[in-house]
Amino acid sequence: MNALEKALTDLRRRHGELYANVGAGVMWAAVLDENLRDDLGAEYEELRDREAPLLHGLVHARNGVMHAALVTTNAGGITAPIVAPVVIGPPSWRSSVVLHKLWTPKAVESARVRKRVAMYEEHLAGRDPADTFEEVLSFFRSLEAVGWNPSALN
């Protein structure tokens, strides 16, 4: 969790390269999710799906980063030259429509990928990546607080 927390801190402080911090954050969120799923099984999956469905969206974003869609976020702010669309405000996750112009997932018609795309759109698209990392860290911290025992949170 420390690496995910560092990515969040760097995003909030605007320290380092935005896309590197977002990439690091999605990588570590996906790794934690996959390790917990492997170690804790169905009980963890049920808890995750109920309490932190955005993890499916973060895994989708991680897959995009790993398979060439390096720019999964709009940078925010104003830069010159000004070109459309003008993005003002904090960084935000791109929509899956834009993301998929940069990268098309394999097996896009599979139920698993469709679920990830839907969770990406519902929980990530348009939001500040730092907010989504805070949300998923809160989920992981609550699980850590009960000794990584999903049944304690059910």
Buried (B, 14 or more C-beta within 10 A) or exposed (E): EEBBBBBBEBBBEEEEEBBEBBBBBBBBBBBBBEEBBEEBEEEBBEBBEEBBBBBBBBBBBBBBBBEEBBBBBBEBEEEEEEEEEEBEEBBBBBBBEBBBEBBEBEEEEEEEBEBBBBBBBEBBBEBBBBBBBBBBBEBBEBBEEEEEBBEEBE
